[in-house]
Amino acid sequence: MLPSPPPDLPPDPVVPIPQPPEHKVVMLSMGGLATLLAALAMLGPFSIDAYLPAFPNIIASLGATPIEVQQTLTAFMLAFAAMVLWHGALSDSFGRRNVVLVALLVFAVGTFGCASAHSVHYLWIFRIMQGVSAGAGVVVGRAIIRDLYAGAPAARLLSMVTMIFSIAPAIAPVFGGWIVTWFDWRAIFLAILAYTVLLFVFCYKHLPETIAPSKRQPFNPRYLARNYGEILGSPLFHLKAGIIAFNFAGLFLFIAAAPVMLPVHLGLGPHQFAWLFIPSVAGIFLGALVANRLAGRLSFGRQIGIGFGFLLAAALFNVLYHVFLPPALPWTVAPMFFFTFGSSIIAPSATLLALDLFPHIRGTVASCQSFAVTMLGAIVAGVIAPFLSHSVLWLAAGQLGFGLASLLCWIGSRHLRRRLTGRAGDAPRETAEL
């Protein structure tokens, strides 16, 4: 037995362990926050567009077939679509900031894996890793905007994010074309990795947490099933999400077909992809600028109507031109400016109208909204674009079809909203859409 200590022995002194200093986020201005959220959203376009000019090099380097390399894009889109359904729910439960930081770490690992892949099958795996993490910035960014602002200020901030974000689809393919011309296709992914590391540092220092722990939702199967069931069981949500999804599909149809359309139908090289992307991105930027100026001056409904005027006129012109004339510059690509211009006027209003359907679970709503956009994009990239890319006329007709589908979703949502508000007597919310 051990000896017992004397009763008058004083207790050992207790030295408190010092706590690590609390990390303080340096808050940004509205413009700074818009820039940071746009930089997060740029991960998607950089991952999709930057390596498109390198497809022939990847085919030669990895000994893969064109279809196998095309499926690296499909793998990314399917993974993006599957995981984007969960980013918002995770941020509702664990916080917006935490989800973004973890997603950036996963994306960095996947990007490094893409740069070091020695077979197309490994490239598929690491593209999937990129896909499951790249969507966090888009989804959580929308929830952060709606957490901090409402109405016209939210629309202005969302359109500002779109304006800055629109730079990515313009510079990504040009940037990728230059890199693959001077270096190697792997250098494209190494450049994206460097961008991701810098973005993680800035988010750690400046990205705020906009959902308090007391307002976070439980992360359990029953509660999640109820939330997703409430959203996915709402016809009004499907119609409002369809507005943006079909508009994006009309744009993405040409982007996914670019590796065939530009070299085969227009005779352009890898460093000339800007012929398609610059008009498209200029339309996105200027459309977002107009939406920013219109916020608070016109109702959401009128803004969306103006956007559809530009979008459908551009798609119809594109079809009529290629009915009578062969593909040629600049006429084949010029309508993309007006299509994306109209789409960018529509997007902020349609996004906020969908988020406000379920204010208590905005992160989950943003996930479902992004899932619809991305899933349709994956179908376009994997099925529709390869089927239509043999003819620019067919591509133009497909774009017009997507624009008309979006218009039908908008008309249907207005009609259904009137019926629902007529029953519930919710006139004030209806007014914002007129």
GUNUSE-66583 format. One record per residue: x, y, z of N, C-alpha, C in turn; residue in one letter. Coordinates in steps of 0.05 Angstrom, whole numbers, plus 5000, padded with zeros to 4 digits. Each point is the difference from the previous one (the first is absolute). Example, Ala and Ser with C-alpha at 12.3 -4.5 7.8 and 13.67 -1.06 7.14 Angstrom:
// residues 2
526448865156498250245000501850245000A499350214986501650245001498550225014S
This chain:
// residues 434
501749765000498350245000501750255000M499050204986501550264999499450155026L502150155010499550155025498050224996P498450055020498050224999501450275005S499250214985501350265005499050115027P501750165013499150135025497650174996P498250025020497550164997500550304996P502350105011500550294998501650074975D500349814981501650064976498350184982L501150244991498550174983499649884972P497850064986499649894973502050114980P500449844980501850094978498850254987D501750194993498950244986498949924972P497850114993498749954974500650244982V501549954979500750214981498149974976V498350204995498149984977501549994974P499149834982501149994973499050234983I501850164990499050244984498649904975P497750134994498549934975501350144976Q499949874977501150134977498450254993P501350214989498650244994497849954979P497750125004497749964982500650134973E499449854979500450114973497950214994H500950234992498150224994500050044970K497650004989499750044971500050304995V501650084981500050284991497850054980V497950145008497750044983500650164976M498849934978500450144974497750184994L500450194982497850174990498349834982S497750114991498349854982501549934975M501650184989501549944976502149785005G501350015024502049805007498749725003G497650005013498649755004499149884973L499150184982499249914974502349884985A502450125002502449904987500849735011T499849965026500849755012498049784993L497450065000498049794993500249944970L500650204984500449944971502449834995A502250055015502449844997499549715008A498349955020499249735007498449874978L498150154988498449894979501649954975A502350134996501749964977501249734998M500149855022501349745000498649824979L497350024998498649844981500850054971G499850264991500950064972502949934995P501750055019502949934996500349704996F498549855016500249714998498849894974S498150144989498649904976501350114974I500550265000500750134974503050014995D501650005021502950054996501349774985A499149755005501449784987498749914974Y497850134991498849924975501950024976L501650224998501950014977502249785001P500349875023502149805003499149724994A497549964992499049734995501849844981F500950114977501749844982502649925014P501150185017502549945014499649785021N497750015014499449795020499649734986I498750004977499649754985502749884993I501850174990502649904992501749915024A499950165021501749955023499249745015S497449965004499049785015499249764983L500250024974499349784983497049945002G498350205003497249965004498550064974A497549924999498350074977498750275005T499050134979498650255003497649985019P498549784998497749965017500949975029I502249865006500949975028500850275011E501250174985500850275010497550175003V498149984981497550155003498549925026Q500349755008498649915024501350105025Q502550114999501150135023498350255007T498950134980498250225005497449915011L498949784989497549895011500349915028T502349875007500549915027500050235020A501350224992500150245016497250105005F498450034978497350115002498249835017M500149744997498349825015500750015030L502650005006500950035028499250275012A500350214984499250275008497050005006F498449884982497150005004499249845025A501349775004499349835023500650145026A502450125002500850125026498850275004M499450144979498950275003497349995015V498849764999497449965014500450015030L502549965009500549985029501650245012W501350164983501550225011498350195017H497650064990498350185015499049895026G499249745000499149885025502349985020A502449944991502349995018500550285012L499750214983500550275011497850095018S497549904996497950065019500549875028D501549785000500549865025502750075013S502150034983502750035011501250284996F498550174987501050274995501050044972G499550244989500850064972503049994997R501450135018502950034997501449735002R499249835018501449745004499749834975N497750004988499649834976501750104977V500250264997501750114978502949935004V501050035024502949945005500649714995L498349825009500549714996499949944970V498050114986499849954972502450094984A501250235008502450094987502449815003L500249885024502149805005499649764982L497649904999499449764983500550074970V499250234992500550084972502950024994F501650105018502950024996501349724996A499149815016501149734998499249884973V497550034992499149904974501450134977G500550265001501450144979502949904997T501349965023502849894998499949724988F498049845007499749744988499750004970G498450194990499650034971502750074987C501550175012502650084988502049774999A499749805019501949785001498949744989S497550004988498849764990501649884977A500449735001501549874978498249834982H497450005005498149864983497450155001S498449964979497450144999498249915023V500449755009498249915022500750145026H502550055006500750175023499050284996Y500150104976499050274995497050015006L498549794993497249995007499650035031W501649845015499750005029500550275012I502150134992500750265011498250224990F498949974976497950194990497549975017R499449765009497749965018500550145026I502549985010500750145026499750304996M500950114977499550284995497150074999Q498449834987497250054997498450015027G500749825018498549995025500650255018V502150154994500750225017499850274986S499950014974500150264986497450165003A497849875006497550145002499450145026G501649965020499550115026499950314999A501850124985500150294999497550124988G498949874978497650104987497649985019V499649775012497749955016500150165026V502149985014500250135026500250314996V501250084978500150294995497350124997G498149874986497350104998498750025027R500449795017498850015027501250225017A502650054997501250225015498850274992I499750044974498850254990497250045012I498449794999497250035011500050015030R502049895014500250035029500550305007D501650134984500850285007498250214990L498749954976498450214987497449894990Y498150184995497449924990499150204978A498249914982498950184980502050114981G499850264994501750134980503049985008A500950045025502849975007501049724994P498449805005500949724994500249974970A498250114984500149984971502550144990A500650235011502450154991502549845006R500249895024502449845007500249754982L497849874995500149764984500850074971L499050224990500750084973503050094999S501050125022502850085001501849755000M499149795015501549754999500149894972V497750014986499849894973501950164981T500150265003501750174983502949915003M500949975025502849935005500549714991I498149835007500349714993500149964970F498750184985499949964971502750014986S502050115014502750014989501149724996I499249815017501249735000499549864974A497449984990499649854975501550134976P500650255002501450144977503049935001A501250025023502949975001500849715003I498249825010500849725005500949864975A498450004978500949854976502450134986P500150275001502350144989502549945016V499750015026502249935018500949724995F498149814998500749724996501349964973G499150154979501249974974502950105000G500550225014502850105001501849805015W499049905022501649825016500749754984I498049884987500549754986501850054975V500050244990501750074978502950025008T500450125024502850065009501149795019W498249865014501049815020498749724994F498449915019498749744998497250015013D498349814993497350015011500049985030W502049875012500149975029500450275014R501450184986500450275011497450155004A497949944985497450125004499049945028I500249755008499049925027501850115022F502650024995501850115020499350305004L499450144979499250295003497450025016A498149824995497550005015500549945030I501949825005500849935027501150255015L501750154987501150245012497850205007A498150034981497750185005498449905024Y499649745003498449895022501450065027T502649975001501550055025499750295008V500350184981499750295007497150055009L498149884987497250045007499449905029L501249785007499749895027501050205021F502350124995501250195018498150255003V499050104978498250235002497449935014F498949774995497549925013500549975030C502249885008500649975028500150275014Y501150204987500350265012497550174999K498449974978497950204995497249894997H499649744996497349904996498449995026L497850155003498650005025498249765003P499349945026498049805006497350145004E498149944982497550165000497649865012T500449755010497849865013500949935028I498750125020500749955028499549715008A501549905020499649725009497149955009P498850215011497249965010498049974977S500750094977498249984977500649764981K502149855007500749774982498049775003R499649864979498149784999501349745007Q498549815012501249745007500749854974P502249855002500949844977499449715007F497449924995499349725004498149924977N500049744994498549914976497150085000P498649985023497250075000499550294993R501550175013499750294995500750074971Y502349894990500850064973497949904980L499049765005497949894982497650174999A499250115023497750185001500550264984R502550115003500650254986500149964970N501549784992500149954971497349934988Y498449855016497449944990498250244997G500350195019498550254998500750164975E502650014994501050164977499449864974I500849744998499749864975497149924994L498350025021497149954996498550254992G501450234997498750254994500150054969S497749994987500150064971501050294994P499550185018500950284996503050015000L501349855018502950005000501149894974F498849784990501049884975499850194977H497950164999499650194979502050225002L500550115024501950225003502849904996K500749765009502749894995500349944970A497949924986500249954972500650244983G499250245009500650254985503050024997I501549975021502950044999501349754987I499049765006501349764990499949994969A497750064988499749994971501650224987F500150245012501750214989502949925000N500949895022502849915001500549784980F498149824996500449784980500350114972A498650224994500350124974502850114995G501250115021502850104998501949765000L499649825018501949785003500049814977F497949994984499949844976502350074981L500450264997502150104982502849965013F500250035026502549975014500949714998I498249815005500749725000500749914971A498750124980500549934972502450154989A501350185015502250164989502349844990A500949785013502249844989499549894972P497549974992499349914973499250234982V498350185011498950214983502250194990M501850095018501950204992502149904981L501249765004502049914980498749904975P497849855002498949864977498350194983V498250145012498150174985501150284994H501750105017501150274996503050014994L501349775002502849994993501950155019G499350005026501650155020501849815015L502350115009501949855016499650025029G501649865017499650015029500350285012P501750174988500450275011497950204990H498049904984498050184989497249955012Q499949855023497449955012498750255010F501550225002498850255010497850104981A500049914975497950084981497249935011W499849785014497449935012499750115028L502149995016499750065029499950305005F501450174985500050285006497250134995I498749944978497250114997498149905022P500349745007498349895020500450145027S502550035007500650125026499450305001V500450134977499350294999497050045005A498449814988497250025005499349955029G501349805013499549955028500750245017I502350124994500950235016498150244997F499450074975498350244996497149955009L499149754996497349945010499850025031G502149905013500150035030500250295008A501450164984500250295006497350134998L498549934979497350114996498249915023V500249745007498349905023500750155025A502550065005500850155023498850285001N499850134976498950274999496949995002R498849784991497149985001498949925027L501749885017499149915026498950225016A497549975010498750205015498450214984G500550004973498650194983497749864985R500449754993497949844987499549765017L497649894997499349765014501649764988S500249795016501449764990498749904974F497350014999498649904976500750154975G500250265002500650164976502949964992R501849985019502849944992500249734985Q498649805010500149744987498850024972I497950154997498850034974501950134980G501450215008502050134983502249804992I500949845019502149804994499149804979G497549915003499049804980499850134972F499550254999499950134973502649984986G502250065013502749984988500749714994F499549835020500949724998498749854976L497450034998498549854979500550134972L500350264999500750134974502749904990A501949975018502749914992499949714990A498649835015499849724992498649964973A497850164996498549984975501850094977L501450225003501850104979502149794993F501149875020502049794995498949774983N497649925006498749794984499650094971V498850234997499350104973502650044983L502150105013502550044985501049744989Y500149795016501149754992498149834983H497550084998498249874981500950074972V500850254996500650104973502950034993F501850025020502850054995501849805016L502449954990501849815015501250145024P501149855019501450125023502250184991P500250235013502150194993500450205023A502450115002500550215020499450274988L498850185015499449985028497149915005P498549944979497149975002499249755017W501649804999499349765016500350045030T501850175008500550045029498850265010V499350204983499050255009497449985016A498149824993497549985015500549915029P502349885006500549925027500150245019M500950234990500150245017497250075010F498150014982497350085007498549785016F500749754995498849785015500850025029F502650035005501050015027499350275013T499850214985499150265010497249975013F498249884985497349965010500049815024G501649794998500149805022501050135026S501950184998501150135024498050205013S498350114984497950185011498049835015I499549764991498049825012501049895026I502549915001501149835021499750105028A500850255007499850095028497249995011P498150104984497250015010498949725003S500549824980498949735002501349855023A502650045005501349875022498850085027T499650265005499050095025497149915004L498450004979497249915002499949705009L501949844990500149725009500949975028A502150155008501049995028498050085020L498350194993498050105020497649825003D499849794984497849815004500249865027L502549955010500449865025502250155016F499350225013502150175012501549875022P498849805014501449875023502149804992H500049924975502149814991501150094973I500950254999501050114975502349854988R501849905018502249854990499249754985G498049865011499049764987498650074973T498550225000498750094975502150064979V502250145008502150074981501349754989A500249795017501149744991498249884978S497449995006498149884981500050164974C500150265002500050174976502549944984Q502349995012502549954986500049714989S498849825015499949724990498549994973F497750144998498550004976501750114977A501450225005501750124979502249814991V501349885020502449844993499249734988T497849885010499249744989499250044971M498650214994499350054972502550064983L501950145012502650054987501549744994G499949815019501349744995498749854977A497450014999498649874978500750134973I500150275001500850144975502849924991V501949995019502849944993500349714991A498649825013500549724994498349884978G497650124995498149894981499350194977V498950245008498850174980502150144983I502150115012502150134984501449814980A500849765009501149814979498149934978P497449985007498049934980499550234980F500250255009499450234983502450134987L502449935010502450164992500849964971S498849814985500749964972498950224983H498250175011498850224984499550245018S501050234991499650255015497050075000V498649944979497150054999498649845022L500749755003498849845021500650125028W502550095003500750125026498350255005L499750174980498450245002497149935007A498949794987497349925005499749895029A502049865009500049905028500050235019G501650214995500150235017497350145001Q498750034977497350134999498049835016L500349734998498249835015500350035030G502550035009500450045029498950285009F500450204983498950265007497050005002G498649864982497149985001499149845025L501549795007499349855024500250185025A502150175000500350185023497750205002S499150104976497750185000497549875010L499649754992497649855009500149965031L502449965011500249985029499350265014C500850224988499450265012497050064999W498849954976497150044998498549815019I500849755001498749815018500250085029G502450105008500450085028498250245007S499750194982498350235006497149915003R499149824982497349915001499549845026H501949825007499749855025500150185024L501750205000500250185023497450155004R498850094978497450145003497949815013R500049754991498149825012500549955030R502549975007500749955028499550245017L500750244991499650245016497050075001T498549924979497150055001498749835022G501149765005499049845021500850095028R502750085002501150075026499750295007A499250174981499850285005502750145004G502149894988502750115003500650204978D498650224999500450194979502750145000A501250085023502450154999502349854986P500249735005502249864987499649984970R497549984992499549994971500850264986E499750235014500650254988502850024990T501949885014502850024993500649874973A498349824991500549854976498750134976E498350205004498450114978501650224986L
